[in-house]
Structure formats: structure tokens, C-alpha cells
Amino acid sequence: MEKCVITAALTGGVHGKDANPNIPYTPEEFAEEVHKCWNSGCSIVHIHCRDDEGKPTGHMHFQFVFGVFGGLSFTPLTYLDMKSVLPAGATWSTCGVGSPNQLPAAMMSAITGGHIRVGLEDNVRDLEKQHAKGSWQQVEYAVQICKLASRAVASPAEARNILKLKPR
């Protein structure tokens, strides 16, 4: 099976430091968190940009998001239904917002050839329901899931190739 791309989503538009003091705000905090995520095994990071990024072209990558307010909670059947309608050749990644969605969605994605997204943007707690120490801690969980699913984790260069992004 193809290597698994682990994405660390460091922060989003909803949570602030009041939800978890480890959410990065400054460039220095982002740099430190990116480095910790890389050392923990992530392939790429997801950071919200405010500039116009242009229209997507070429390869299609889908993000299955479970557990957002007003959306679907994760179930294996819902996941498989979404996966069944993907265009041929597309890649996909799964994230589950909140504790009841994050790890089951990651496990399902790992065993069915998808990729995994974790991070403080989606879940500010760890497995013991305490503040996560950082997105890197959740990356460590994702690396363990990949090992259990007999999937190697993609390096940053391999992730760019898998997702058909331009090489650096």
C-alpha cells in the first residue's frame, strides 16, 4: 500500500489560546510547532493563509471532515460511502474534529489507503481529555496508527510526490 501522508493542522479560525495555550500565534511559535511536528513524524503541515491562493488545477485531493458543527459524525459506513464516490486517481485525507471522531477516522483512513490529518485546529485535547501538548503530540498518535496499519509514513518529499505538488 502507498505510504501515508500525515498532515498536522496547526491552527484554524475557531480556536484560540483560550481553548488551548499551545496553539501557535506568532511566526516563532509556528516555526517551533512545525519543527516539533516534523520531528514527531508528520509529512506536511496545514496553515491557514489569508492571501488569495488561486484556483486549484490538476490533481484532486479531498479532505473528509467529520464532527464539525452541523456536519456528520464519523462512522465507518459514512466514510466508505464518501470514499466510493471519489474520482479515479484522487487522493484523500481524513480528519475527525473532537475526540470521538479523530482517532477512529484516522484508523479507517490508514487501513483503506487514505491519508491522515491531525492537529490543534481539529482537536485541542489529547487521549486523556487534557490540553494536547501541541499538534506534534497528535502526529505521534497518527504515526502509531500507520505502524499498526502496516503503512509507512511519507517524508515531506514523498508527500509532495503523492499529492502531485511541485517539487521544491
Chimera marker file (.cmm) of the C-alpha trace (Angstrom):
<marker_set name="trace">
<marker id="1" x="0.000" y="0.000" z="0.000" r="1" g="1" b="0" radius="0.5"/>
<marker id="2" x="1.166" y="3.562" z="-0.682" r="1" g="1" b="0" radius="0.5"/>
<marker id="3" x="2.879" y="5.465" z="2.123" r="1" g="1" b="0" radius="0.5"/>
<marker id="4" x="0.596" y="7.538" z="4.340" r="1" g="1" b="0" radius="0.5"/>
<marker id="5" x="0.770" y="11.335" z="4.337" r="1" g="1" b="0" radius="0.5"/>
<marker id="6" x="0.275" y="12.709" z="7.861" r="1" g="1" b="0" radius="0.5"/>
<marker id="7" x="-0.863" y="16.329" z="7.889" r="1" g="1" b="0" radius="0.5"/>
<marker id="8" x="-0.575" y="18.453" z="11.031" r="1" g="1" b="0" radius="0.5"/>
<marker id="9" x="-3.225" y="21.212" z="11.054" r="1" g="1" b="0" radius="0.5"/>
<marker id="10" x="-1.673" y="23.659" z="13.493" r="1" g="1" b="0" radius="0.5"/>
<marker id="11" x="-4.463" y="26.183" z="13.942" r="1" g="1" b="0" radius="0.5"/>
<marker id="12" x="-7.736" y="27.233" z="12.395" r="1" g="1" b="0" radius="0.5"/>
<marker id="13" x="-10.215" y="30.052" z="12.507" r="1" g="1" b="0" radius="0.5"/>
<marker id="14" x="-12.181" y="28.875" z="15.549" r="1" g="1" b="0" radius="0.5"/>
<marker id="15" x="-9.909" y="28.012" z="18.476" r="1" g="1" b="0" radius="0.5"/>
<marker id="16" x="-7.634" y="30.475" z="20.228" r="1" g="1" b="0" radius="0.5"/>
<marker id="17" x="-5.235" y="30.224" z="23.136" r="1" g="1" b="0" radius="0.5"/>
<marker id="18" x="-8.238" y="30.230" z="25.480" r="1" g="1" b="0" radius="0.5"/>
<marker id="19" x="-9.111" y="26.744" z="24.149" r="1" g="1" b="0" radius="0.5"/>
<marker id="20" x="-5.501" y="25.528" z="24.400" r="1" g="1" b="0" radius="0.5"/>
<marker id="21" x="-2.495" y="27.709" z="25.296" r="1" g="1" b="0" radius="0.5"/>
<marker id="22" x="-0.296" y="25.616" z="22.989" r="1" g="1" b="0" radius="0.5"/>
<marker id="23" x="-1.983" y="26.890" z="19.799" r="1" g="1" b="0" radius="0.5"/>
<marker id="24" x="0.651" y="28.854" z="17.858" r="1" g="1" b="0" radius="0.5"/>
<marker id="25" x="0.061" y="32.526" z="17.005" r="1" g="1" b="0" radius="0.5"/>
<marker id="26" x="3.424" y="34.110" z="16.244" r="1" g="1" b="0" radius="0.5"/>
<marker id="27" x="5.845" y="33.155" z="13.456" r="1" g="1" b="0" radius="0.5"/>
<marker id="28" x="8.250" y="31.904" z="16.122" r="1" g="1" b="0" radius="0.5"/>
<marker id="29" x="5.536" y="29.711" z="17.684" r="1" g="1" b="0" radius="0.5"/>
<marker id="30" x="4.597" y="28.340" z="14.259" r="1" g="1" b="0" radius="0.5"/>
<marker id="31" x="8.243" y="27.580" z="13.443" r="1" g="1" b="0" radius="0.5"/>
<marker id="32" x="8.714" y="25.774" z="16.747" r="1" g="1" b="0" radius="0.5"/>
<marker id="33" x="5.487" y="23.751" z="16.327" r="1" g="1" b="0" radius="0.5"/>
<marker id="34" x="6.317" y="22.850" z="12.704" r="1" g="1" b="0" radius="0.5"/>
<marker id="35" x="9.736" y="21.617" z="13.830" r="1" g="1" b="0" radius="0.5"/>
<marker id="36" x="8.210" y="19.522" z="16.633" r="1" g="1" b="0" radius="0.5"/>
<marker id="37" x="5.634" y="18.050" z="14.216" r="1" g="1" b="0" radius="0.5"/>
<marker id="38" x="8.382" y="17.190" z="11.725" r="1" g="1" b="0" radius="0.5"/>
<marker id="39" x="10.431" y="15.519" z="14.475" r="1" g="1" b="0" radius="0.5"/>
<marker id="40" x="7.312" y="13.590" z="15.528" r="1" g="1" b="0" radius="0.5"/>
<marker id="41" x="6.858" y="12.223" z="12.017" r="1" g="1" b="0" radius="0.5"/>
<marker id="42" x="4.437" y="14.452" z="10.097" r="1" g="1" b="0" radius="0.5"/>
<marker id="43" x="4.722" y="14.690" z="6.330" r="1" g="1" b="0" radius="0.5"/>
<marker id="44" x="3.243" y="18.153" z="5.773" r="1" g="1" b="0" radius="0.5"/>
<marker id="45" x="1.624" y="20.942" z="7.778" r="1" g="1" b="0" radius="0.5"/>
<marker id="46" x="-1.624" y="22.795" z="7.149" r="1" g="1" b="0" radius="0.5"/>
<marker id="47" x="-1.635" y="26.504" z="7.985" r="1" g="1" b="0" radius="0.5"/>
<marker id="48" x="-4.415" y="28.940" z="7.166" r="1" g="1" b="0" radius="0.5"/>
<marker id="49" x="-3.360" y="31.665" z="4.750" r="1" g="1" b="0" radius="0.5"/>
<marker id="50" x="-5.169" y="34.924" z="4.207" r="1" g="1" b="0" radius="0.5"/>
<marker id="51" x="-3.808" y="35.654" z="0.723" r="1" g="1" b="0" radius="0.5"/>
<marker id="52" x="-5.568" y="34.569" z="-2.449" r="1" g="1" b="0" radius="0.5"/>
<marker id="53" x="-4.112" y="31.165" z="-3.256" r="1" g="1" b="0" radius="0.5"/>
<marker id="54" x="-5.621" y="30.907" z="-6.717" r="1" g="1" b="0" radius="0.5"/>
<marker id="55" x="-7.772" y="28.194" z="-8.227" r="1" g="1" b="0" radius="0.5"/>
<marker id="56" x="-6.853" y="24.513" z="-7.868" r="1" g="1" b="0" radius="0.5"/>
<marker id="57" x="-5.601" y="22.820" z="-11.001" r="1" g="1" b="0" radius="0.5"/>
<marker id="58" x="-4.526" y="19.296" z="-11.837" r="1" g="1" b="0" radius="0.5"/>
<marker id="59" x="-4.601" y="16.552" z="-9.224" r="1" g="1" b="0" radius="0.5"/>
<marker id="60" x="-7.629" y="16.398" z="-6.932" r="1" g="1" b="0" radius="0.5"/>
<marker id="61" x="-7.160" y="15.775" z="-3.203" r="1" g="1" b="0" radius="0.5"/>
<marker id="62" x="-10.207" y="15.524" z="-0.956" r="1" g="1" b="0" radius="0.5"/>
<marker id="63" x="-10.409" y="16.183" z="2.785" r="1" g="1" b="0" radius="0.5"/>
<marker id="64" x="-13.095" y="14.179" z="4.608" r="1" g="1" b="0" radius="0.5"/>
<marker id="65" x="-14.005" y="16.174" z="7.721" r="1" g="1" b="0" radius="0.5"/>
<marker id="66" x="-16.114" y="14.506" z="10.390" r="1" g="1" b="0" radius="0.5"/>
<marker id="67" x="-17.552" y="16.033" z="13.557" r="1" g="1" b="0" radius="0.5"/>
<marker id="68" x="-17.885" y="19.711" z="12.643" r="1" g="1" b="0" radius="0.5"/>
<marker id="69" x="-20.941" y="21.532" z="13.954" r="1" g="1" b="0" radius="0.5"/>
<marker id="70" x="-23.821" y="20.827" z="11.604" r="1" g="1" b="0" radius="0.5"/>
<marker id="71" x="-21.924" y="18.043" z="9.837" r="1" g="1" b="0" radius="0.5"/>
<marker id="72" x="-21.652" y="14.285" z="10.071" r="1" g="1" b="0" radius="0.5"/>
<marker id="73" x="-20.028" y="12.369" z="12.896" r="1" g="1" b="0" radius="0.5"/>
<marker id="74" x="-17.606" y="9.658" z="11.857" r="1" g="1" b="0" radius="0.5"/>
<marker id="75" x="-18.942" y="6.183" z="11.143" r="1" g="1" b="0" radius="0.5"/>
<marker id="76" x="-17.206" y="3.541" z="9.014" r="1" g="1" b="0" radius="0.5"/>
<marker id="77" x="-20.232" y="3.312" z="6.705" r="1" g="1" b="0" radius="0.5"/>
<marker id="78" x="-20.351" y="7.066" z="6.083" r="1" g="1" b="0" radius="0.5"/>
<marker id="79" x="-16.619" y="7.063" z="5.393" r="1" g="1" b="0" radius="0.5"/>
<marker id="80" x="-16.899" y="4.174" z="2.918" r="1" g="1" b="0" radius="0.5"/>
<marker id="81" x="-19.822" y="5.876" z="1.183" r="1" g="1" b="0" radius="0.5"/>
<marker id="82" x="-17.784" y="9.070" z="0.713" r="1" g="1" b="0" radius="0.5"/>
<marker id="83" x="-14.751" y="7.103" z="-0.476" r="1" g="1" b="0" radius="0.5"/>
<marker id="84" x="-16.871" y="5.227" z="-3.022" r="1" g="1" b="0" radius="0.5"/>
<marker id="85" x="-17.716" y="8.382" z="-4.988" r="1" g="1" b="0" radius="0.5"/>
<marker id="86" x="-14.181" y="9.771" z="-5.318" r="1" g="1" b="0" radius="0.5"/>
<marker id="87" x="-12.990" y="10.362" z="-8.883" r="1" g="1" b="0" radius="0.5"/>
<marker id="88" x="-10.462" y="7.849" z="-10.202" r="1" g="1" b="0" radius="0.5"/>
<marker id="89" x="-6.908" y="8.773" z="-9.274" r="1" g="1" b="0" radius="0.5"/>
<marker id="90" x="-7.889" y="11.196" z="-6.497" r="1" g="1" b="0" radius="0.5"/>
<marker id="91" x="-6.192" y="11.109" z="-3.116" r="1" g="1" b="0" radius="0.5"/>
<marker id="92" x="-7.973" y="11.775" z="0.152" r="1" g="1" b="0" radius="0.5"/>
<marker id="93" x="-7.264" y="12.511" z="3.753" r="1" g="1" b="0" radius="0.5"/>
<marker id="94" x="-9.479" y="12.184" z="6.789" r="1" g="1" b="0" radius="0.5"/>
<marker id="95" x="-9.798" y="14.304" z="9.884" r="1" g="1" b="0" radius="0.5"/>
<marker id="96" x="-12.155" y="13.945" z="12.783" r="1" g="1" b="0" radius="0.5"/>
<marker id="97" x="-12.993" y="17.017" z="14.823" r="1" g="1" b="0" radius="0.5"/>
<marker id="98" x="-13.040" y="16.255" z="18.537" r="1" g="1" b="0" radius="0.5"/>
<marker id="99" x="-12.115" y="13.157" z="20.500" r="1" g="1" b="0" radius="0.5"/>
<marker id="100" x="-14.917" y="10.839" z="19.390" r="1" g="1" b="0" radius="0.5"/>
<marker id="101" x="-14.070" y="11.356" z="15.711" r="1" g="1" b="0" radius="0.5"/>
<marker id="102" x="-10.311" y="11.906" z="15.408" r="1" g="1" b="0" radius="0.5"/>
<marker id="103" x="-8.712" y="8.522" z="16.050" r="1" g="1" b="0" radius="0.5"/>
<marker id="104" x="-11.428" y="6.278" z="14.537" r="1" g="1" b="0" radius="0.5"/>
<marker id="105" x="-11.396" y="8.374" z="11.339" r="1" g="1" b="0" radius="0.5"/>
<marker id="106" x="-7.587" y="8.229" z="11.204" r="1" g="1" b="0" radius="0.5"/>
<marker id="107" x="-7.627" y="4.459" z="11.696" r="1" g="1" b="0" radius="0.5"/>
<marker id="108" x="-10.176" y="3.930" z="8.928" r="1" g="1" b="0" radius="0.5"/>
<marker id="109" x="-8.231" y="6.131" z="6.525" r="1" g="1" b="0" radius="0.5"/>
<marker id="110" x="-4.971" y="4.328" z="7.289" r="1" g="1" b="0" radius="0.5"/>
<marker id="111" x="-6.395" y="0.861" z="6.598" r="1" g="1" b="0" radius="0.5"/>
<marker id="112" x="-8.164" y="1.873" z="3.376" r="1" g="1" b="0" radius="0.5"/>
<marker id="113" x="-5.296" y="3.687" z="1.635" r="1" g="1" b="0" radius="0.5"/>
<marker id="114" x="-6.163" y="7.242" z="2.623" r="1" g="1" b="0" radius="0.5"/>
<marker id="115" x="-4.112" y="9.817" z="4.452" r="1" g="1" b="0" radius="0.5"/>
<marker id="116" x="-4.462" y="11.329" z="7.930" r="1" g="1" b="0" radius="0.5"/>
<marker id="117" x="-4.877" y="14.879" z="9.206" r="1" g="1" b="0" radius="0.5"/>
<marker id="118" x="-4.482" y="15.704" z="12.904" r="1" g="1" b="0" radius="0.5"/>
<marker id="119" x="-3.686" y="18.838" z="14.887" r="1" g="1" b="0" radius="0.5"/>
<marker id="120" x="-4.889" y="21.527" z="17.227" r="1" g="1" b="0" radius="0.5"/>
<marker id="121" x="-7.109" y="23.019" z="14.528" r="1" g="1" b="0" radius="0.5"/>
<marker id="122" x="-9.339" y="19.963" z="14.806" r="1" g="1" b="0" radius="0.5"/>
<marker id="123" x="-8.842" y="18.726" z="18.361" r="1" g="1" b="0" radius="0.5"/>
<marker id="124" x="-7.384" y="20.654" z="21.306" r="1" g="1" b="0" radius="0.5"/>
<marker id="125" x="-7.401" y="17.634" z="23.653" r="1" g="1" b="0" radius="0.5"/>
<marker id="126" x="-5.240" y="14.524" z="23.985" r="1" g="1" b="0" radius="0.5"/>
<marker id="127" x="-6.396" y="10.954" z="24.611" r="1" g="1" b="0" radius="0.5"/>
<marker id="128" x="-6.772" y="11.648" z="28.347" r="1" g="1" b="0" radius="0.5"/>
<marker id="129" x="-9.016" y="14.679" z="27.576" r="1" g="1" b="0" radius="0.5"/>
<marker id="130" x="-6.296" y="17.103" z="28.743" r="1" g="1" b="0" radius="0.5"/>
<marker id="131" x="-4.935" y="20.002" z="26.666" r="1" g="1" b="0" radius="0.5"/>
<marker id="132" x="-2.851" y="18.493" z="23.896" r="1" g="1" b="0" radius="0.5"/>
<marker id="133" x="0.791" y="19.469" z="24.280" r="1" g="1" b="0" radius="0.5"/>
<marker id="134" x="0.805" y="20.508" z="20.632" r="1" g="1" b="0" radius="0.5"/>
<marker id="135" x="-0.070" y="19.250" z="17.181" r="1" g="1" b="0" radius="0.5"/>
<marker id="136" x="3.113" y="17.174" z="17.352" r="1" g="1" b="0" radius="0.5"/>
<marker id="137" x="1.547" y="15.010" z="20.080" r="1" g="1" b="0" radius="0.5"/>
<marker id="138" x="-1.316" y="14.120" z="17.740" r="1" g="1" b="0" radius="0.5"/>
<marker id="139" x="1.188" y="13.453" z="14.939" r="1" g="1" b="0" radius="0.5"/>
<marker id="140" x="2.734" y="10.833" z="17.243" r="1" g="1" b="0" radius="0.5"/>
<marker id="141" x="-0.696" y="9.140" z="17.549" r="1" g="1" b="0" radius="0.5"/>
<marker id="142" x="-1.044" y="9.155" z="13.741" r="1" g="1" b="0" radius="0.5"/>
<marker id="143" x="2.419" y="7.616" z="13.300" r="1" g="1" b="0" radius="0.5"/>
<marker id="144" x="1.400" y="4.793" z="15.664" r="1" g="1" b="0" radius="0.5"/>
<marker id="145" x="-1.828" y="4.242" z="13.706" r="1" g="1" b="0" radius="0.5"/>
<marker id="146" x="0.200" y="3.963" z="10.479" r="1" g="1" b="0" radius="0.5"/>
<marker id="147" x="2.513" y="1.414" z="12.092" r="1" g="1" b="0" radius="0.5"/>
<marker id="148" x="-0.462" y="-0.651" z="13.266" r="1" g="1" b="0" radius="0.5"/>
<marker id="149" x="-1.918" y="-0.495" z="9.732" r="1" g="1" b="0" radius="0.5"/>
<marker id="150" x="1.432" y="-1.585" z="8.198" r="1" g="1" b="0" radius="0.5"/>
<marker id="151" x="1.762" y="1.766" z="6.412" r="1" g="1" b="0" radius="0.5"/>
<marker id="152" x="4.992" y="3.705" z="6.247" r="1" g="1" b="0" radius="0.5"/>
<marker id="153" x="4.730" y="7.450" z="6.771" r="1" g="1" b="0" radius="0.5"/>
<marker id="154" x="5.638" y="9.594" z="3.776" r="1" g="1" b="0" radius="0.5"/>
<marker id="155" x="8.546" y="12.012" z="4.057" r="1" g="1" b="0" radius="0.5"/>
<marker id="156" x="7.830" y="15.629" z="3.083" r="1" g="1" b="0" radius="0.5"/>
<marker id="157" x="9.318" y="14.982" z="-0.394" r="1" g="1" b="0" radius="0.5"/>
<marker id="158" x="7.288" y="11.784" z="-0.797" r="1" g="1" b="0" radius="0.5"/>
<marker id="159" x="4.135" y="13.628" z="0.309" r="1" g="1" b="0" radius="0.5"/>
<marker id="160" x="4.696" y="16.242" z="-2.412" r="1" g="1" b="0" radius="0.5"/>
<marker id="161" x="5.017" y="13.423" z="-4.960" r="1" g="1" b="0" radius="0.5"/>
<marker id="162" x="1.935" y="11.528" z="-3.688" r="1" g="1" b="0" radius="0.5"/>
<marker id="163" x="-0.176" y="14.700" z="-3.723" r="1" g="1" b="0" radius="0.5"/>
<marker id="164" x="1.315" y="15.708" z="-7.090" r="1" g="1" b="0" radius="0.5"/>
<marker id="165" x="2.637" y="19.020" z="-5.790" r="1" g="1" b="0" radius="0.5"/>
<marker id="166" x="5.552" y="20.809" z="-7.426" r="1" g="1" b="0" radius="0.5"/>
<marker id="167" x="8.941" y="19.692" z="-6.073" r="1" g="1" b="0" radius="0.5"/>
<marker id="168" x="10.892" y="22.190" z="-4.023" r="1" g="1" b="0" radius="0.5"/>
<link id1="1" id2="2" r="1" g="1" b="0" radius="0.2"/>
<link id1="2" id2="3" r="1" g="1" b="0" radius="0.2"/>
<link id1="3" id2="4" r="1" g="1" b="0" radius="0.2"/>
<link id1="4" id2="5" r="1" g="1" b="0" radius="0.2"/>
<link id1="5" id2="6" r="1" g="1" b="0" radius="0.2"/>
<link id1="6" id2="7" r="1" g="1" b="0" radius="0.2"/>
<link id1="7" id2="8" r="1" g="1" b="0" radius="0.2"/>
<link id1="8" id2="9" r="1" g="1" b="0" radius="0.2"/>
<link id1="9" id2="10" r="1" g="1" b="0" radius="0.2"/>
<link id1="10" id2="11" r="1" g="1" b="0" radius="0.2"/>
<link id1="11" id2="12" r="1" g="1" b="0" radius="0.2"/>
<link id1="12" id2="13" r="1" g="1" b="0" radius="0.2"/>
<link id1="13" id2="14" r="1" g="1" b="0" radius="0.2"/>
<link id1="14" id2="15" r="1" g="1" b="0" radius="0.2"/>
<link id1="15" id2="16" r="1" g="1" b="0" radius="0.2"/>
<link id1="16" id2="17" r="1" g="1" b="0" radius="0.2"/>
<link id1="17" id2="18" r="1" g="1" b="0" radius="0.2"/>
<link id1="18" id2="19" r="1" g="1" b="0" radius="0.2"/>
<link id1="19" id2="20" r="1" g="1" b="0" radius="0.2"/>
<link id1="20" id2="21" r="1" g="1" b="0" radius="0.2"/>
<link id1="21" id2="22" r="1" g="1" b="0" radius="0.2"/>
<link id1="22" id2="23" r="1" g="1" b="0" radius="0.2"/>
<link id1="23" id2="24" r="1" g="1" b="0" radius="0.2"/>
<link id1="24" id2="25" r="1" g="1" b="0" radius="0.2"/>
<link id1="25" id2="26" r="1" g="1" b="0" radius="0.2"/>
<link id1="26" id2="27" r="1" g="1" b="0" radius="0.2"/>
<link id1="27" id2="28" r="1" g="1" b="0" radius="0.2"/>
<link id1="28" id2="29" r="1" g="1" b="0" radius="0.2"/>
<link id1="29" id2="30" r="1" g="1" b="0" radius="0.2"/>
<link id1="30" id2="31" r="1" g="1" b="0" radius="0.2"/>
<link id1="31" id2="32" r="1" g="1" b="0" radius="0.2"/>
<link id1="32" id2="33" r="1" g="1" b="0" radius="0.2"/>
<link id1="33" id2="34" r="1" g="1" b="0" radius="0.2"/>
<link id1="34" id2="35" r="1" g="1" b="0" radius="0.2"/>
<link id1="35" id2="36" r="1" g="1" b="0" radius="0.2"/>
<link id1="36" id2="37" r="1" g="1" b="0" radius="0.2"/>
<link id1="37" id2="38" r="1" g="1" b="0" radius="0.2"/>
<link id1="38" id2="39" r="1" g="1" b="0" radius="0.2"/>
<link id1="39" id2="40" r="1" g="1" b="0" radius="0.2"/>
<link id1="40" id2="41" r="1" g="1" b="0" radius="0.2"/>
<link id1="41" id2="42" r="1" g="1" b="0" radius="0.2"/>
<link id1="42" id2="43" r="1" g="1" b="0" radius="0.2"/>
<link id1="43" id2="44" r="1" g="1" b="0" radius="0.2"/>
<link id1="44" id2="45" r="1" g="1" b="0" radius="0.2"/>
<link id1="45" id2="46" r="1" g="1" b="0" radius="0.2"/>
<link id1="46" id2="47" r="1" g="1" b="0" radius="0.2"/>
<link id1="47" id2="48" r="1" g="1" b="0" radius="0.2"/>
<link id1="48" id2="49" r="1" g="1" b="0" radius="0.2"/>
<link id1="49" id2="50" r="1" g="1" b="0" radius="0.2"/>
<link id1="50" id2="51" r="1" g="1" b="0" radius="0.2"/>
<link id1="51" id2="52" r="1" g="1" b="0" radius="0.2"/>
<link id1="52" id2="53" r="1" g="1" b="0" radius="0.2"/>
<link id1="53" id2="54" r="1" g="1" b="0" radius="0.2"/>
<link id1="54" id2="55" r="1" g="1" b="0" radius="0.2"/>
<link id1="55" id2="56" r="1" g="1" b="0" radius="0.2"/>
<link id1="56" id2="57" r="1" g="1" b="0" radius="0.2"/>
<link id1="57" id2="58" r="1" g="1" b="0" radius="0.2"/>
<link id1="58" id2="59" r="1" g="1" b="0" radius="0.2"/>
<link id1="59" id2="60" r="1" g="1" b="0" radius="0.2"/>
<link id1="60" id2="61" r="1" g="1" b="0" radius="0.2"/>
<link id1="61" id2="62" r="1" g="1" b="0" radius="0.2"/>
<link id1="62" id2="63" r="1" g="1" b="0" radius="0.2"/>
<link id1="63" id2="64" r="1" g="1" b="0" radius="0.2"/>
<link id1="64" id2="65" r="1" g="1" b="0" radius="0.2"/>
<link id1="65" id2="66" r="1" g="1" b="0" radius="0.2"/>
<link id1="66" id2="67" r="1" g="1" b="0" radius="0.2"/>
<link id1="67" id2="68" r="1" g="1" b="0" radius="0.2"/>
<link id1="68" id2="69" r="1" g="1" b="0" radius="0.2"/>
<link id1="69" id2="70" r="1" g="1" b="0" radius="0.2"/>
<link id1="70" id2="71" r="1" g="1" b="0" radius="0.2"/>
<link id1="71" id2="72" r="1" g="1" b="0" radius="0.2"/>
<link id1="72" id2="73" r="1" g="1" b="0" radius="0.2"/>
<link id1="73" id2="74" r="1" g="1" b="0" radius="0.2"/>
<link id1="74" id2="75" r="1" g="1" b="0" radius="0.2"/>
<link id1="75" id2="76" r="1" g="1" b="0" radius="0.2"/>
<link id1="76" id2="77" r="1" g="1" b="0" radius="0.2"/>
<link id1="77" id2="78" r="1" g="1" b="0" radius="0.2"/>
<link id1="78" id2="79" r="1" g="1" b="0" radius="0.2"/>
<link id1="79" id2="80" r="1" g="1" b="0" radius="0.2"/>
<link id1="80" id2="81" r="1" g="1" b="0" radius="0.2"/>
<link id1="81" id2="82" r="1" g="1" b="0" radius="0.2"/>
<link id1="82" id2="83" r="1" g="1" b="0" radius="0.2"/>
<link id1="83" id2="84" r="1" g="1" b="0" radius="0.2"/>
<link id1="84" id2="85" r="1" g="1" b="0" radius="0.2"/>
<link id1="85" id2="86" r="1" g="1" b="0" radius="0.2"/>
<link id1="86" id2="87" r="1" g="1" b="0" radius="0.2"/>
<link id1="87" id2="88" r="1" g="1" b="0" radius="0.2"/>
<link id1="88" id2="89" r="1" g="1" b="0" radius="0.2"/>
<link id1="89" id2="90" r="1" g="1" b="0" radius="0.2"/>
<link id1="90" id2="91" r="1" g="1" b="0" radius="0.2"/>
<link id1="91" id2="92" r="1" g="1" b="0" radius="0.2"/>
<link id1="92" id2="93" r="1" g="1" b="0" radius="0.2"/>
<link id1="93" id2="94" r="1" g="1" b="0" radius="0.2"/>
<link id1="94" id2="95" r="1" g="1" b="0" radius="0.2"/>
<link id1="95" id2="96" r="1" g="1" b="0" radius="0.2"/>
<link id1="96" id2="97" r="1" g="1" b="0" radius="0.2"/>
<link id1="97" id2="98" r="1" g="1" b="0" radius="0.2"/>
<link id1="98" id2="99" r="1" g="1" b="0" radius="0.2"/>
<link id1="99" id2="100" r="1" g="1" b="0" radius="0.2"/>
<link id1="100" id2="101" r="1" g="1" b="0" radius="0.2"/>
<link id1="101" id2="102" r="1" g="1" b="0" radius="0.2"/>
<link id1="102" id2="103" r="1" g="1" b="0" radius="0.2"/>
<link id1="103" id2="104" r="1" g="1" b="0" radius="0.2"/>
<link id1="104" id2="105" r="1" g="1" b="0" radius="0.2"/>
<link id1="105" id2="106" r="1" g="1" b="0" radius="0.2"/>
<link id1="106" id2="107" r="1" g="1" b="0" radius="0.2"/>
<link id1="107" id2="108" r="1" g="1" b="0" radius="0.2"/>
<link id1="108" id2="109" r="1" g="1" b="0" radius="0.2"/>
<link id1="109" id2="110" r="1" g="1" b="0" radius="0.2"/>
<link id1="110" id2="111" r="1" g="1" b="0" radius="0.2"/>
<link id1="111" id2="112" r="1" g="1" b="0" radius="0.2"/>
<link id1="112" id2="113" r="1" g="1" b="0" radius="0.2"/>
<link id1="113" id2="114" r="1" g="1" b="0" radius="0.2"/>
<link id1="114" id2="115" r="1" g="1" b="0" radius="0.2"/>
<link id1="115" id2="116" r="1" g="1" b="0" radius="0.2"/>
<link id1="116" id2="117" r="1" g="1" b="0" radius="0.2"/>
<link id1="117" id2="118" r="1" g="1" b="0" radius="0.2"/>
<link id1="118" id2="119" r="1" g="1" b="0" radius="0.2"/>
<link id1="119" id2="120" r="1" g="1" b="0" radius="0.2"/>
<link id1="120" id2="121" r="1" g="1" b="0" radius="0.2"/>
<link id1="121" id2="122" r="1" g="1" b="0" radius="0.2"/>
<link id1="122" id2="123" r="1" g="1" b="0" radius="0.2"/>
<link id1="123" id2="124" r="1" g="1" b="0" radius="0.2"/>
<link id1="124" id2="125" r="1" g="1" b="0" radius="0.2"/>
<link id1="125" id2="126" r="1" g="1" b="0" radius="0.2"/>
<link id1="126" id2="127" r="1" g="1" b="0" radius="0.2"/>
<link id1="127" id2="128" r="1" g="1" b="0" radius="0.2"/>
<link id1="128" id2="129" r="1" g="1" b="0" radius="0.2"/>
<link id1="129" id2="130" r="1" g="1" b="0" radius="0.2"/>
<link id1="130" id2="131" r="1" g="1" b="0" radius="0.2"/>
<link id1="131" id2="132" r="1" g="1" b="0" radius="0.2"/>
<link id1="132" id2="133" r="1" g="1" b="0" radius="0.2"/>
<link id1="133" id2="134" r="1" g="1" b="0" radius="0.2"/>
<link id1="134" id2="135" r="1" g="1" b="0" radius="0.2"/>
<link id1="135" id2="136" r="1" g="1" b="0" radius="0.2"/>
<link id1="136" id2="137" r="1" g="1" b="0" radius="0.2"/>
<link id1="137" id2="138" r="1" g="1" b="0" radius="0.2"/>
<link id1="138" id2="139" r="1" g="1" b="0" radius="0.2"/>
<link id1="139" id2="140" r="1" g="1" b="0" radius="0.2"/>
<link id1="140" id2="141" r="1" g="1" b="0" radius="0.2"/>
<link id1="141" id2="142" r="1" g="1" b="0" radius="0.2"/>
<link id1="142" id2="143" r="1" g="1" b="0" radius="0.2"/>
<link id1="143" id2="144" r="1" g="1" b="0" radius="0.2"/>
<link id1="144" id2="145" r="1" g="1" b="0" radius="0.2"/>
<link id1="145" id2="146" r="1" g="1" b="0" radius="0.2"/>
<link id1="146" id2="147" r="1" g="1" b="0" radius="0.2"/>
<link id1="147" id2="148" r="1" g="1" b="0" radius="0.2"/>
<link id1="148" id2="149" r="1" g="1" b="0" radius="0.2"/>
<link id1="149" id2="150" r="1" g="1" b="0" radius="0.2"/>
<link id1="150" id2="151" r="1" g="1" b="0" radius="0.2"/>
<link id1="151" id2="152" r="1" g="1" b="0" radius="0.2"/>
<link id1="152" id2="153" r="1" g="1" b="0" radius="0.2"/>
<link id1="153" id2="154" r="1" g="1" b="0" radius="0.2"/>
<link id1="154" id2="155" r="1" g="1" b="0" radius="0.2"/>
<link id1="155" id2="156" r="1" g="1" b="0" radius="0.2"/>
<link id1="156" id2="157" r="1" g="1" b="0" radius="0.2"/>
<link id1="157" id2="158" r="1" g="1" b="0" radius="0.2"/>
<link id1="158" id2="159" r="1" g="1" b="0" radius="0.2"/>
<link id1="159" id2="160" r="1" g="1" b="0" radius="0.2"/>
<link id1="160" id2="161" r="1" g="1" b="0" radius="0.2"/>
<link id1="161" id2="162" r="1" g="1" b="0" radius="0.2"/>
<link id1="162" id2="163" r="1" g="1" b="0" radius="0.2"/>
<link id1="163" id2="164" r="1" g="1" b="0" radius="0.2"/>
<link id1="164" id2="165" r="1" g="1" b="0" radius="0.2"/>
<link id1="165" id2="166" r="1" g="1" b="0" radius="0.2"/>
<link id1="166" id2="167" r="1" g="1" b="0" radius="0.2"/>
<link id1="167" id2="168" r="1" g="1" b="0" radius="0.2"/>
</marker_set>
